[in-house]
Amino acid sequence: MSAGKLRKFAPAVPTIYSATAGQLALLPWKAPQTLIEFHYRLFALRSEIENPIASANPSNSANVPIGELRQVGLRFHQTLGPSLKALEDLRPLVADQAKIEEHARISYYETRPGPDLKNLRERIEDLLAESRSLEEKEAYYPPA
């Protein structure tokens, strides 16, 4: 994969306004901690993607080394658990969250073909199950 293509997978930088950053600690339960953990994992993923891009020669379209791509995959996997936990911890704080998620899901799938109308939580759980399955296969059949 070229550095340019890898760049497309970098998560957007989250926006937390200075005026409200101090109020994150006022959220109930463990929501502040889970948000911090999730944003830390996103930062690690973004860094893992940006490092090979920064060192790539713009005039060279050579592929990013497979080891670095594997590291990106690992970092992506490490965002899944904290993202699911953050969704679960923030869900009770959002009025009409089911309606909001339903609208977002319908809007997302309007532009994509296929009957897959899973919500975000279900999609994350599927990815976690897939990665567990891959880990089990790799433990049984180690890469050469």
N, CA, C and O atoms as CSV, one atom per row, in Angstrom:
chain,resi,resn,atom,element,x,y,z
A,1,MET,N,N,0.845,-1.166,0.000
A,1,MET,CA,C,0.000,0.000,0.000
A,1,MET,C,C,0.894,1.233,0.000
A,1,MET,O,O,1.881,1.293,0.734
A,2,SER,N,N,0.553,2.192,-0.806
A,2,SER,CA,C,1.352,3.417,-0.861
A,2,SER,C,C,1.027,4.302,0.340
A,2,SER,O,O,-0.020,4.154,0.970
A,3,ALA,N,N,1.933,5.216,0.645
A,3,ALA,CA,C,1.723,6.145,1.760
A,3,ALA,C,C,0.486,7.001,1.517
A,3,ALA,O,O,-0.242,7.322,2.456
A,4,GLY,N,N,0.245,7.370,0.265
A,4,GLY,CA,C,-0.939,8.168,-0.059
A,4,GLY,C,C,-2.229,7.427,0.242
A,4,GLY,O,O,-3.182,8.006,0.763
A,5,LYS,N,N,-2.253,6.146,-0.088
A,5,LYS,CA,C,-3.452,5.351,0.195
A,5,LYS,C,C,-3.610,5.137,1.702
A,5,LYS,O,O,-4.726,5.181,2.220
A,6,LEU,N,N,-2.511,4.910,2.400
A,6,LEU,CA,C,-2.553,4.725,3.842
A,6,LEU,C,C,-3.120,5.959,4.535
A,6,LEU,O,O,-3.842,5.840,5.525
A,7,ARG,N,N,-2.797,7.137,4.023
A,7,ARG,CA,C,-3.260,8.402,4.605
A,7,ARG,C,C,-4.790,8.429,4.727
A,7,ARG,O,O,-5.324,9.049,5.647
A,8,LYS,N,N,-5.493,7.766,3.811
A,8,LYS,CA,C,-6.959,7.766,3.818
A,8,LYS,C,C,-7.532,7.089,5.061
A,8,LYS,O,O,-8.692,7.315,5.405
A,9,PHE,N,N,-6.738,6.266,5.734
A,9,PHE,CA,C,-7.220,5.546,6.902
A,9,PHE,C,C,-6.990,6.296,8.210
A,9,PHE,O,O,-7.427,5.844,9.268
A,10,ALA,N,N,-6.317,7.426,8.146
A,10,ALA,CA,C,-6.036,8.183,9.367
A,10,ALA,C,C,-7.333,8.767,9.923
A,10,ALA,O,O,-8.087,9.404,9.189
A,11,PRO,N,N,-7.599,8.554,11.215
A,11,PRO,CA,C,-8.814,9.132,11.796
A,11,PRO,C,C,-8.689,10.646,11.904
A,11,PRO,O,O,-7.592,11.189,12.034
A,12,ALA,N,N,-9.820,11.306,11.847
A,12,ALA,CA,C,-9.837,12.763,11.980
A,12,ALA,C,C,-9.418,13.143,13.396
A,12,ALA,O,O,-9.651,12.399,14.348
A,13,VAL,N,N,-8.806,14.290,13.514
A,13,VAL,CA,C,-8.426,14.793,14.827
A,13,VAL,C,C,-9.707,15.217,15.543
A,13,VAL,O,O,-10.486,15.994,14.991
A,14,PRO,N,N,-9.940,14.719,16.771
A,14,PRO,CA,C,-11.169,15.082,17.475
A,14,PRO,C,C,-11.163,16.551,17.878
A,14,PRO,O,O,-10.117,17.127,18.178
A,15,THR,N,N,-12.324,17.128,17.877
A,15,THR,CA,C,-12.457,18.522,18.272
A,15,THR,C,C,-13.007,18.584,19.686
A,15,THR,O,O,-14.149,18.198,19.939
A,16,ILE,N,N,-12.202,19.062,20.586
A,16,ILE,CA,C,-12.655,19.338,21.951
A,16,ILE,C,C,-12.315,20.804,22.184
A,16,ILE,O,O,-11.148,21.191,22.238
A,17,TYR,N,N,-13.347,21.595,22.318
A,17,TYR,CA,C,-13.145,23.030,22.439
A,17,TYR,C,C,-12.539,23.387,23.794
A,17,TYR,O,O,-12.870,22.782,24.814
A,18,SER,N,N,-11.655,24.368,23.788
A,18,SER,CA,C,-10.967,24.786,25.017
A,18,SER,C,C,-11.955,25.154,26.114
A,18,SER,O,O,-11.726,24.856,27.286
A,19,ALA,N,N,-13.041,25.794,25.741
A,19,ALA,CA,C,-14.020,26.234,26.735
A,19,ALA,C,C,-14.726,25.066,27.413
A,19,ALA,O,O,-15.233,25.215,28.525
A,20,THR,N,N,-14.766,23.914,26.763
A,20,THR,CA,C,-15.489,22.779,27.351
A,20,THR,C,C,-14.563,21.648,27.799
A,20,THR,O,O,-15.025,20.710,28.448
A,21,ALA,N,N,-13.292,21.709,27.476
A,21,ALA,CA,C,-12.371,20.614,27.810
A,21,ALA,C,C,-12.355,20.319,29.304
A,21,ALA,O,O,-12.325,19.155,29.702
A,22,GLY,N,N,-12.375,21.343,30.126
A,22,GLY,CA,C,-12.364,21.154,31.574
A,22,GLY,C,C,-13.635,20.536,32.110
A,22,GLY,O,O,-13.654,20.031,33.232
A,23,GLN,N,N,-14.691,20.569,31.327
A,23,GLN,CA,C,-15.973,20.029,31.781
A,23,GLN,C,C,-16.119,18.535,31.499
A,23,GLN,O,O,-17.081,17.914,31.952
A,24,LEU,N,N,-15.179,17.953,30.760
A,24,LEU,CA,C,-15.253,16.518,30.494
A,24,LEU,C,C,-15.271,15.716,31.799
A,24,LEU,O,O,-15.923,14.675,31.884
A,25,ALA,N,N,-14.558,16.201,32.804
A,25,ALA,CA,C,-14.498,15.490,34.076
A,25,ALA,C,C,-15.841,15.504,34.812
A,25,ALA,O,O,-16.038,14.737,35.755
A,26,LEU,N,N,-16.761,16.369,34.387
A,26,LEU,CA,C,-18.070,16.437,35.028
A,26,LEU,C,C,-19.032,15.361,34.528
A,26,LEU,O,O,-20.108,15.168,35.094
A,27,LEU,N,N,-18.638,14.665,33.467
A,27,LEU,CA,C,-19.495,13.591,32.971
A,27,LEU,C,C,-19.591,12.499,34.034
A,27,LEU,O,O,-18.613,12.227,34.730
A,28,PRO,N,N,-20.763,11.872,34.165
A,28,PRO,CA,C,-20.919,10.856,35.211
A,28,PRO,C,C,-20.241,9.537,34.867
A,28,PRO,O,O,-19.748,9.330,33.757
A,29,TRP,N,N,-20.235,8.652,35.863
A,29,TRP,CA,C,-19.727,7.302,35.748
A,29,TRP,C,C,-18.266,7.311,35.325
A,29,TRP,O,O,-17.465,8.117,35.799
A,30,LYS,N,N,-17.945,6.410,34.435
A,30,LYS,CA,C,-16.568,6.308,33.956
A,30,LYS,C,C,-16.418,6.936,32.582
A,30,LYS,O,O,-15.417,6.707,31.904
A,31,ALA,N,N,-17.387,7.716,32.167
A,31,ALA,CA,C,-17.362,8.303,30.823
A,31,ALA,C,C,-16.093,9.112,30.545
A,31,ALA,O,O,-15.519,8.958,29.467
A,32,PRO,N,N,-15.625,9.969,31.465
A,32,PRO,CA,C,-14.397,10.720,31.154
A,32,PRO,C,C,-13.202,9.806,30.888
A,32,PRO,O,O,-12.440,10.027,29.947
A,33,GLN,N,N,-13.045,8.773,31.728
A,33,GLN,CA,C,-11.906,7.868,31.556
A,33,GLN,C,C,-12.001,7.101,30.250
A,33,GLN,O,O,-10.998,6.944,29.554
A,34,THR,N,N,-13.200,6.615,29.901
A,34,THR,CA,C,-13.326,5.848,28.658
A,34,THR,C,C,-13.112,6.739,27.443
A,34,THR,O,O,-12.564,6.291,26.436
A,35,LEU,N,N,-13.539,7.996,27.525
A,35,LEU,CA,C,-13.275,8.921,26.415
A,35,LEU,C,C,-11.781,9.168,26.249
A,35,LEU,O,O,-11.270,9.193,25.129
A,36,ILE,N,N,-11.087,9.348,27.358
A,36,ILE,CA,C,-9.642,9.576,27.302
A,36,ILE,C,C,-8.940,8.354,26.707
A,36,ILE,O,O,-8.056,8.496,25.862
A,37,GLU,N,N,-9.331,7.163,27.145
A,37,GLU,CA,C,-8.717,5.945,26.613
A,37,GLU,C,C,-8.974,5.807,25.113
A,37,GLU,O,O,-8.070,5.454,24.355
A,38,PHE,N,N,-10.206,6.083,24.687
A,38,PHE,CA,C,-10.541,5.992,23.265
A,38,PHE,C,C,-9.731,7.010,22.452
A,38,PHE,O,O,-9.179,6.667,21.407
A,39,HIS,N,N,-9.660,8.242,22.918
A,39,HIS,CA,C,-8.901,9.267,22.182
A,39,HIS,C,C,-7.406,8.960,22.175
A,39,HIS,O,O,-6.716,9.260,21.201
A,40,TYR,N,N,-6.905,8.367,23.252
A,40,TYR,CA,C,-5.500,7.954,23.270
A,40,TYR,C,C,-5.245,6.911,22.184
A,40,TYR,O,O,-4.251,6.988,21.462
A,41,ARG,N,N,-6.154,5.930,22.073
A,41,ARG,CA,C,-5.996,4.883,21.052
A,41,ARG,C,C,-6.083,5.473,19.652
A,41,ARG,O,O,-5.336,5.060,18.764
A,42,LEU,N,N,-6.984,6.437,19.436
A,42,LEU,CA,C,-7.064,7.099,18.126
A,42,LEU,C,C,-5.775,7.851,17.817
A,42,LEU,O,O,-5.299,7.843,16.682
A,43,PHE,N,N,-5.211,8.503,18.840
A,43,PHE,CA,C,-3.952,9.224,18.653
A,43,PHE,C,C,-2.842,8.250,18.254
A,43,PHE,O,O,-2.049,8.537,17.357
A,44,ALA,N,N,-2.793,7.092,18.929
A,44,ALA,CA,C,-1.764,6.086,18.610
A,44,ALA,C,C,-1.946,5.583,17.178
A,44,ALA,O,O,-0.965,5.410,16.455
A,45,LEU,N,N,-3.185,5.348,16.765
A,45,LEU,CA,C,-3.458,4.907,15.395
A,45,LEU,C,C,-3.028,5.978,14.393
A,45,LEU,O,O,-2.360,5.676,13.404
A,46,ARG,N,N,-3.410,7.219,14.652
A,46,ARG,CA,C,-3.046,8.316,13.750
A,46,ARG,C,C,-1.525,8.447,13.643
A,46,ARG,O,O,-0.994,8.668,12.555
A,47,SER,N,N,-0.830,8.310,14.768
A,47,SER,CA,C,0.635,8.397,14.759
A,47,SER,C,C,1.245,7.272,13.945
A,47,SER,O,O,2.188,7.494,13.186
A,48,GLU,N,N,0.714,6.061,14.098
A,48,GLU,CA,C,1.221,4.898,13.367
A,48,GLU,C,C,1.029,5.077,11.864
A,48,GLU,O,O,1.827,4.573,11.074
A,49,ILE,N,N,-0.012,5.783,11.467
A,49,ILE,CA,C,-0.268,6.045,10.045
A,49,ILE,C,C,0.602,7.200,9.549
A,49,ILE,O,O,1.132,7.148,8.439
A,50,GLU,N,N,0.748,8.234,10.367
A,50,GLU,CA,C,1.483,9.426,9.931
A,50,GLU,C,C,2.992,9.204,9.863
A,50,GLU,O,O,3.661,9.845,9.053
A,51,ASN,N,N,3.545,8.321,10.684
A,51,ASN,CA,C,4.997,8.094,10.681
A,51,ASN,C,C,5.511,7.640,9.313
A,51,ASN,O,O,6.446,8.252,8.796
A,52,PRO,N,N,4.939,6.586,8.701
A,52,PRO,CA,C,5.454,6.200,7.375
A,52,PRO,C,C,5.159,7.249,6.303
A,52,PRO,O,O,5.908,7.376,5.334
A,53,ILE,N,N,4.081,7.991,6.474
A,53,ILE,CA,C,3.751,9.026,5.494
A,53,ILE,C,C,4.782,10.144,5.567
A,53,ILE,O,O,5.234,10.643,4.536
A,54,ALA,N,N,5.154,10.536,6.780
A,54,ALA,CA,C,6.127,11.614,6.952
A,54,ALA,C,C,7.499,11.223,6.414
A,54,ALA,O,O,8.226,12.076,5.905
A,55,SER,N,N,7.860,9.951,6.519
A,55,SER,CA,C,9.173,9.531,6.052
A,55,SER,C,C,9.180,9.134,4.576
A,55,SER,O,O,10.240,8.864,4.011
A,56,ALA,N,N,8.004,9.096,3.951
A,56,ALA,CA,C,7.936,8.700,2.535
A,56,ALA,C,C,8.414,9.839,1.643
A,56,ALA,O,O,8.178,11.013,1.928
A,57,ASN,N,N,9.077,9.477,0.578
A,57,ASN,CA,C,9.511,10.440,-0.421
A,57,ASN,C,C,8.302,10.758,-1.309
A,57,ASN,O,O,7.746,9.849,-1.925
A,58,PRO,N,N,7.882,12.033,-1.387
A,58,PRO,CA,C,6.693,12.378,-2.172
A,58,PRO,C,C,6.794,11.994,-3.646
A,58,PRO,O,O,5.775,11.766,-4.296
A,59,SER,N,N,7.996,11.922,-4.170
A,59,SER,CA,C,8.145,11.583,-5.588
A,59,SER,C,C,8.204,10.072,-5.808
A,59,SER,O,O,8.267,9.609,-6.947
A,60,ASN,N,N,8.185,9.307,-4.720
A,60,ASN,CA,C,8.283,7.867,-4.812
A,60,ASN,C,C,6.957,7.253,-4.359
A,60,ASN,O,O,6.492,7.539,-3.255
A,61,SER,N,N,6.354,6.427,-5.181
A,61,SER,CA,C,5.076,5.812,-4.821
A,61,SER,C,C,5.269,4.398,-4.281
A,61,SER,O,O,4.370,3.562,-4.364
A,62,ALA,N,N,6.451,4.141,-3.727
A,62,ALA,CA,C,6.746,2.808,-3.196
A,62,ALA,C,C,5.796,2.474,-2.050
A,62,ALA,O,O,5.260,3.351,-1.373
A,63,ASN,N,N,5.617,1.210,-1.870
A,63,ASN,CA,C,4.713,0.754,-0.828
A,63,ASN,C,C,5.303,0.921,0.558
A,63,ASN,O,O,6.520,0.900,0.743
A,64,VAL,N,N,4.417,1.087,1.528
A,64,VAL,CA,C,4.809,1.139,2.932
A,64,VAL,C,C,5.192,-0.287,3.325
A,64,VAL,O,O,4.480,-1.225,2.966
A,65,PRO,N,N,6.282,-0.478,4.044
A,65,PRO,CA,C,6.700,-1.833,4.440
A,65,PRO,C,C,5.595,-2.569,5.196
A,65,PRO,O,O,4.847,-1.967,5.967
A,66,ILE,N,N,5.503,-3.871,4.965
A,66,ILE,CA,C,4.438,-4.697,5.544
A,66,ILE,C,C,4.450,-4.644,7.066
A,66,ILE,O,O,3.389,-4.688,7.688
A,67,GLY,N,N,5.613,-4.553,7.673
A,67,GLY,CA,C,5.697,-4.466,9.139
A,67,GLY,C,C,4.988,-3.227,9.671
A,67,GLY,O,O,4.313,-3.279,10.699
A,68,GLU,N,N,5.148,-2.120,8.964
A,68,GLU,CA,C,4.485,-0.884,9.383
A,68,GLU,C,C,2.975,-0.982,9.171
A,68,GLU,O,O,2.202,-0.451,9.968
A,69,LEU,N,N,2.554,-1.652,8.110
A,69,LEU,CA,C,1.112,-1.847,7.887
A,69,LEU,C,C,0.519,-2.755,8.961
A,69,LEU,O,O,-0.601,-2.529,9.419
A,70,ARG,N,N,1.257,-3.766,9.357
A,70,ARG,CA,C,0.783,-4.641,10.440
A,70,ARG,C,C,0.628,-3.852,11.739
A,70,ARG,O,O,-0.312,-4.072,12.503
A,71,GLN,N,N,1.550,-2.945,11.976
A,71,GLN,CA,C,1.470,-2.107,13.182
A,71,GLN,C,C,0.228,-1.218,13.130
A,71,GLN,O,O,-0.428,-1.012,14.151
A,72,VAL,N,N,-0.096,-0.695,11.958
A,72,VAL,CA,C,-1.326,0.098,11.790
A,72,VAL,C,C,-2.536,-0.781,12.103
A,72,VAL,O,O,-3.457,-0.353,12.798
A,73,GLY,N,N,-2.529,-2.009,11.588
A,73,GLY,CA,C,-3.628,-2.934,11.868
A,73,GLY,C,C,-3.768,-3.218,13.351
A,73,GLY,O,O,-4.881,-3.270,13.874
A,74,LEU,N,N,-2.650,-3.402,14.029
A,74,LEU,CA,C,-2.670,-3.634,15.470
A,74,LEU,C,C,-3.257,-2.428,16.199
A,74,LEU,O,O,-4.106,-2.580,17.077
A,75,ARG,N,N,-2.808,-1.242,15.836
A,75,ARG,CA,C,-3.327,-0.023,16.478
A,75,ARG,C,C,-4.822,0.136,16.212
A,75,ARG,O,O,-5.571,0.535,17.104
A,76,PHE,N,N,-5.265,-0.176,14.981
A,76,PHE,CA,C,-6.695,-0.096,14.680
A,76,PHE,C,C,-7.456,-1.063,15.581
A,76,PHE,O,O,-8.471,-0.696,16.173
A,77,HIS,N,N,-6.969,-2.289,15.684
A,77,HIS,CA,C,-7.605,-3.282,16.546
A,77,HIS,C,C,-7.697,-2.776,17.985
A,77,HIS,O,O,-8.696,-3.008,18.666
A,78,GLN,N,N,-6.659,-2.088,18.442
A,78,GLN,CA,C,-6.638,-1.587,19.813
A,78,GLN,C,C,-7.622,-0.447,20.057
A,78,GLN,O,O,-7.877,-0.100,21.210
A,79,THR,N,N,-8.177,0.142,19.003
A,79,THR,CA,C,-9.197,1.182,19.183
A,79,THR,C,C,-10.583,0.588,19.388
A,79,THR,O,O,-11.464,1.262,19.921
A,80,LEU,N,N,-10.797,-0.671,18.972
A,80,LEU,CA,C,-12.146,-1.235,18.962
A,80,LEU,C,C,-12.746,-1.391,20.356
A,80,LEU,O,O,-13.872,-0.955,20.594
A,81,GLY,N,N,-12.014,-2.004,21.273
A,81,GLY,CA,C,-12.541,-2.182,22.629
A,81,GLY,C,C,-12.853,-0.858,23.315
A,81,GLY,O,O,-13.956,-0.686,23.833
A,82,PRO,N,N,-11.902,0.089,23.331
A,82,PRO,CA,C,-12.201,1.383,23.948
A,82,PRO,C,C,-13.338,2.145,23.254
A,82,PRO,O,O,-14.085,2.871,23.910
A,83,SER,N,N,-13.471,1.986,21.940
A,83,SER,CA,C,-14.569,2.683,21.261
A,83,SER,C,C,-15.910,2.100,21.681
A,83,SER,O,O,-16.865,2.843,21.906
A,84,LEU,N,N,-15.991,0.789,21.788
A,84,LEU,CA,C,-17.230,0.148,22.230
A,84,LEU,C,C,-17.555,0.553,23.669
A,84,LEU,O,O,-18.709,0.838,23.991
A,85,LYS,N,N,-16.541,0.577,24.528
A,85,LYS,CA,C,-16.747,0.976,25.930
A,85,LYS,C,C,-17.219,2.425,26.010
A,85,LYS,O,O,-18.107,2.739,26.803
A,86,ALA,N,N,-16.639,3.311,25.203
A,86,ALA,CA,C,-17.061,4.715,25.213
A,86,ALA,C,C,-18.512,4.844,24.749
A,86,ALA,O,O,-19.282,5.607,25.332
A,87,LEU,N,N,-18.888,4.106,23.711
A,87,LEU,CA,C,-20.287,4.144,23.262
A,87,LEU,C,C,-21.228,3.695,24.371
A,87,LEU,O,O,-22.262,4.318,24.609
A,88,GLU,N,N,-20.867,2.619,25.042
A,88,GLU,CA,C,-21.714,2.096,26.110
A,88,GLU,C,C,-21.815,3.072,27.281
A,88,GLU,O,O,-22.895,3.247,27.846
A,89,ASP,N,N,-20.708,3.706,27.649
A,89,ASP,CA,C,-20.717,4.634,28.784
A,89,ASP,C,C,-21.431,5.944,28.466
A,89,ASP,O,O,-22.011,6.564,29.358
A,90,LEU,N,N,-21.394,6.368,27.207
A,90,LEU,CA,C,-22.039,7.636,26.839
A,90,LEU,C,C,-23.509,7.472,26.459
A,90,LEU,O,O,-24.265,8.443,26.483
A,91,ARG,N,N,-23.914,6.269,26.115
A,91,ARG,CA,C,-25.292,6.023,25.676
A,91,ARG,C,C,-26.336,6.579,26.638
A,91,ARG,O,O,-27.273,7.233,26.180
A,92,PRO,N,N,-26.223,6.353,27.959
A,92,PRO,CA,C,-27.263,6.858,28.860
A,92,PRO,C,C,-27.324,8.386,28.947
A,92,PRO,O,O,-28.311,8.939,29.432
A,93,LEU,N,N,-26.285,9.059,28.485
A,93,LEU,CA,C,-26.233,10.517,28.583
A,93,LEU,C,C,-26.898,11.226,27.403
A,93,LEU,O,O,-27.050,12.448,27.417
A,94,VAL,N,N,-27.292,10.467,26.389
A,94,VAL,CA,C,-27.840,11.064,25.164
A,94,VAL,C,C,-29.332,10.764,25.084
A,94,VAL,O,O,-29.745,9.607,25.002
A,95,ALA,N,N,-30.135,11.832,25.108
A,95,ALA,CA,C,-31.583,11.661,24.975
A,95,ALA,C,C,-31.897,11.179,23.559
A,95,ALA,O,O,-31.287,11.637,22.593
A,96,ASP,N,N,-32.829,10.274,23.444
A,96,ASP,CA,C,-33.260,9.737,22.145
A,96,ASP,C,C,-32.102,9.142,21.358
A,96,ASP,O,O,-32.069,9.246,20.132
A,97,GLN,N,N,-31.162,8.526,22.043
A,97,GLN,CA,C,-29.977,7.981,21.367
A,97,GLN,C,C,-30.347,6.934,20.330
A,97,GLN,O,O,-29.671,6.816,19.308
A,98,ALA,N,N,-31.402,6.174,20.569
A,98,ALA,CA,C,-31.798,5.133,19.605
A,98,ALA,C,C,-32.273,5.778,18.303
A,98,ALA,O,O,-31.958,5.294,17.216
A,99,LYS,N,N,-33.026,6.860,18.416
A,99,LYS,CA,C,-33.509,7.568,17.212
A,99,LYS,C,C,-32.348,8.202,16.455
A,99,LYS,O,O,-32.309,8.160,15.225
A,100,ILE,N,N,-31.409,8.785,17.181
A,100,ILE,CA,C,-30.249,9.423,16.553
A,100,ILE,C,C,-29.427,8.380,15.813
A,100,ILE,O,O,-29.021,8.599,14.672
A,101,GLU,N,N,-29.182,7.251,16.457
A,101,GLU,CA,C,-28.392,6.201,15.819
A,101,GLU,C,C,-29.122,5.630,14.604
A,101,GLU,O,O,-28.500,5.362,13.576
A,102,GLU,N,N,-30.425,5.446,14.714
A,102,GLU,CA,C,-31.208,4.937,13.584
A,102,GLU,C,C,-31.113,5.888,12.389
A,102,GLU,O,O,-30.930,5.450,11.254
A,103,HIS,N,N,-31.238,7.193,12.654
A,103,HIS,CA,C,-31.133,8.178,11.570
A,103,HIS,C,C,-29.734,8.153,10.950
A,103,HIS,O,O,-29.594,8.201,9.728
A,104,ALA,N,N,-28.708,8.079,11.787
A,104,ALA,CA,C,-27.332,8.044,11.271
A,104,ALA,C,C,-27.106,6.785,10.443
A,104,ALA,O,O,-26.468,6.835,9.391
A,105,ARG,N,N,-27.627,5.658,10.915
A,105,ARG,CA,C,-27.449,4.396,10.205
A,105,ARG,C,C,-28.141,4.427,8.849
A,105,ARG,O,O,-27.568,3.998,7.848
A,106,ILE,N,N,-29.356,4.927,8.811
A,106,ILE,CA,C,-30.089,5.018,7.544
A,106,ILE,C,C,-29.370,5.962,6.589
A,106,ILE,O,O,-29.225,5.656,5.406
A,107,SER,N,N,-28.923,7.101,7.093
A,107,SER,CA,C,-28.201,8.066,6.243
A,107,SER,C,C,-26.926,7.454,5.691
A,107,SER,O,O,-26.596,7.667,4.524
A,108,TYR,N,N,-26.203,6.700,6.507
A,108,TYR,CA,C,-24.961,6.069,6.077
A,108,TYR,C,C,-25.237,5.077,4.961
A,108,TYR,O,O,-24.550,5.086,3.939
A,109,TYR,N,N,-26.230,4.226,5.144
A,109,TYR,CA,C,-26.486,3.162,4.181
A,109,TYR,C,C,-27.243,3.631,2.943
A,109,TYR,O,O,-27.340,2.885,1.969
A,110,GLU,N,N,-27.782,4.853,2.958
A,110,GLU,CA,C,-28.426,5.379,1.748
A,110,GLU,C,C,-27.431,5.490,0.607
A,110,GLU,O,O,-27.799,5.347,-0.559
A,111,THR,N,N,-26.173,5.745,0.937
A,111,THR,CA,C,-25.148,5.927,-0.088
A,111,THR,C,C,-24.356,4.655,-0.365
A,111,THR,O,O,-23.448,4.660,-1.197
A,112,ARG,N,N,-24.690,3.573,0.320
A,112,ARG,CA,C,-23.959,2.321,0.146
A,112,ARG,C,C,-24.940,1.198,-0.160
A,112,ARG,O,O,-25.954,1.057,0.523
A,113,PRO,N,N,-24.651,0.409,-1.171
A,113,PRO,CA,C,-25.567,-0.685,-1.507
A,113,PRO,C,C,-25.488,-1.819,-0.495
A,113,PRO,O,O,-24.493,-1.964,0.216
A,114,GLY,N,N,-26.522,-2.601,-0.438
A,114,GLY,CA,C,-26.505,-3.793,0.404
A,114,GLY,C,C,-27.449,-3.689,1.580
A,114,GLY,O,O,-27.805,-2.591,2.008
A,115,PRO,N,N,-27.854,-4.834,2.104
A,115,PRO,CA,C,-28.842,-4.865,3.176
A,115,PRO,C,C,-28.256,-4.766,4.591
A,115,PRO,O,O,-29.004,-4.854,5.565
A,116,ASP,N,N,-26.951,-4.587,4.723
A,116,ASP,CA,C,-26.297,-4.576,6.025
A,116,ASP,C,C,-26.655,-3.307,6.793
A,116,ASP,O,O,-26.036,-2.264,6.586
A,117,LEU,N,N,-27.641,-3.388,7.671
A,117,LEU,CA,C,-28.077,-2.212,8.427
A,117,LEU,C,C,-27.701,-2.321,9.902
A,117,LEU,O,O,-28.503,-1.993,10.776
A,118,LYS,N,N,-26.505,-2.774,10.172
A,118,LYS,CA,C,-26.060,-2.914,11.552
A,118,LYS,C,C,-25.768,-1.546,12.146
A,118,LYS,O,O,-25.359,-0.618,11.449
A,119,ASN,N,N,-25.989,-1.445,13.449
A,119,ASN,CA,C,-25.629,-0.199,14.104
A,119,ASN,C,C,-24.141,-0.225,14.437
A,119,ASN,O,O,-23.475,-1.243,14.255
A,120,LEU,N,N,-23.633,0.886,14.919
A,120,LEU,CA,C,-22.192,1.025,15.155
A,120,LEU,C,C,-21.701,0.000,16.167
A,120,LEU,O,O,-20.644,-0.601,15.972
A,121,ARG,N,N,-22.449,-0.208,17.244
A,121,ARG,CA,C,-22.052,-1.176,18.260
A,121,ARG,C,C,-21.934,-2.572,17.651
A,121,ARG,O,O,-20.975,-3.290,17.934
A,122,GLU,N,N,-22.901,-2.962,16.816
A,122,GLU,CA,C,-22.861,-4.283,16.184
A,122,GLU,C,C,-21.673,-4.411,15.236
A,122,GLU,O,O,-21.040,-5.465,15.162
A,123,ARG,N,N,-21.375,-3.333,14.510
A,123,ARG,CA,C,-20.243,-3.369,13.589
A,123,ARG,C,C,-18.922,-3.529,14.344
A,123,ARG,O,O,-18.048,-4.279,13.910
A,124,ILE,N,N,-18.772,-2.826,15.475
A,124,ILE,CA,C,-17.554,-2.938,16.275
A,124,ILE,C,C,-17.441,-4.350,16.854
A,124,ILE,O,O,-16.364,-4.947,16.845
A,125,GLU,N,N,-18.564,-4.878,17.357
A,125,GLU,CA,C,-18.539,-6.236,17.908
A,125,GLU,C,C,-18.146,-7.260,16.841
A,125,GLU,O,O,-17.407,-8.200,17.131
A,126,ASP,N,N,-18.636,-7.084,15.602
A,126,ASP,CA,C,-18.258,-7.979,14.506
A,126,ASP,C,C,-16.755,-7.906,14.235
A,126,ASP,O,O,-16.105,-8.933,14.040
A,127,LEU,N,N,-16.206,-6.690,14.224
A,127,LEU,CA,C,-14.766,-6.531,13.988
A,127,LEU,C,C,-13.949,-7.168,15.109
A,127,LEU,O,O,-12.917,-7.791,14.859
A,128,LEU,N,N,-14.418,-7.007,16.346
A,128,LEU,CA,C,-13.709,-7.638,17.466
A,128,LEU,C,C,-13.750,-9.155,17.340
A,128,LEU,O,O,-12.747,-9.823,17.593
A,129,ALA,N,N,-14.897,-9.706,16.952
A,129,ALA,CA,C,-15.016,-11.159,16.782
A,129,ALA,C,C,-14.108,-11.640,15.654
A,129,ALA,O,O,-13.455,-12.676,15.779
A,130,GLU,N,N,-14.063,-10.884,14.543
A,130,GLU,CA,C,-13.180,-11.243,13.428
A,130,GLU,C,C,-11.727,-11.249,13.873
A,130,GLU,O,O,-10.980,-12.172,13.551
A,131,SER,N,N,-11.323,-10.223,14.613
A,131,SER,CA,C,-9.914,-10.136,15.016
A,131,SER,C,C,-9.575,-11.240,16.003
A,131,SER,O,O,-8.459,-11.758,15.984
A,132,ARG,N,N,-10.527,-11.617,16.879
A,132,ARG,CA,C,-10.267,-12.743,17.787
A,132,ARG,C,C,-10.070,-14.020,16.990
A,132,ARG,O,O,-9.195,-14.829,17.302
A,133,SER,N,N,-10.884,-14.196,15.962
A,133,SER,CA,C,-10.779,-15.374,15.117
A,133,SER,C,C,-9.421,-15.411,14.417
A,133,SER,O,O,-8.791,-16.465,14.334
A,134,LEU,N,N,-8.972,-14.259,13.914
A,134,LEU,CA,C,-7.661,-14.188,13.260
A,134,LEU,C,C,-6.542,-14.485,14.248
A,134,LEU,O,O,-5.587,-15.185,13.910
A,135,GLU,N,N,-6.651,-13.963,15.460
A,135,GLU,CA,C,-5.633,-14.216,16.478
A,135,GLU,C,C,-5.548,-15.707,16.796
A,135,GLU,O,O,-4.457,-16.250,16.968
A,136,GLU,N,N,-6.714,-16.368,16.875
A,136,GLU,CA,C,-6.725,-17.804,17.147
A,136,GLU,C,C,-6.070,-18.575,16.004
A,136,GLU,O,O,-5.316,-19.518,16.245
A,137,LYS,N,N,-6.355,-18.179,14.755
A,137,LYS,CA,C,-5.743,-18.845,13.602
A,137,LYS,C,C,-4.237,-18.635,13.590
A,137,LYS,O,O,-3.478,-19.566,13.322
A,138,GLU,N,N,-3.799,-17.395,13.885
A,138,GLU,CA,C,-2.362,-17.109,13.885
A,138,GLU,C,C,-1.652,-17.870,14.988
A,138,GLU,O,O,-0.500,-18.270,14.821
A,139,ALA,N,N,-2.333,-18.077,16.131
A,139,ALA,CA,C,-1.716,-18.854,17.215
A,139,ALA,C,C,-1.558,-20.310,16.796
A,139,ALA,O,O,-0.586,-20.966,17.172
A,140,TYR,N,N,-2.515,-20.816,16.015
A,140,TYR,CA,C,-2.463,-22.199,15.563
A,140,TYR,C,C,-1.549,-22.358,14.354
A,140,TYR,O,O,-0.806,-23.333,14.243
A,141,TYR,N,N,-1.617,-21.377,13.445
A,141,TYR,CA,C,-0.787,-21.363,12.227
A,141,TYR,C,C,0.053,-20.099,12.221
A,141,TYR,O,O,-0.316,-19.127,11.562
A,142,PRO,N,N,1.180,-20.079,12.939
A,142,PRO,CA,C,2.009,-18.871,12.996
A,142,PRO,C,C,2.479,-18.445,11.605
A,142,PRO,O,O,2.770,-19.294,10.762
A,143,PRO,N,N,2.556,-17.115,11.357
A,143,PRO,CA,C,3.038,-16.641,10.060
A,143,PRO,C,C,4.464,-17.094,9.807
A,143,PRO,O,O,5.278,-17.177,10.727
A,144,ALA,N,N,4.752,-17.383,8.550
A,144,ALA,CA,C,6.089,-17.882,8.176
A,144,ALA,C,C,7.123,-16.788,8.263
A,144,ALA,O,O,8.298,-17.025,7.985
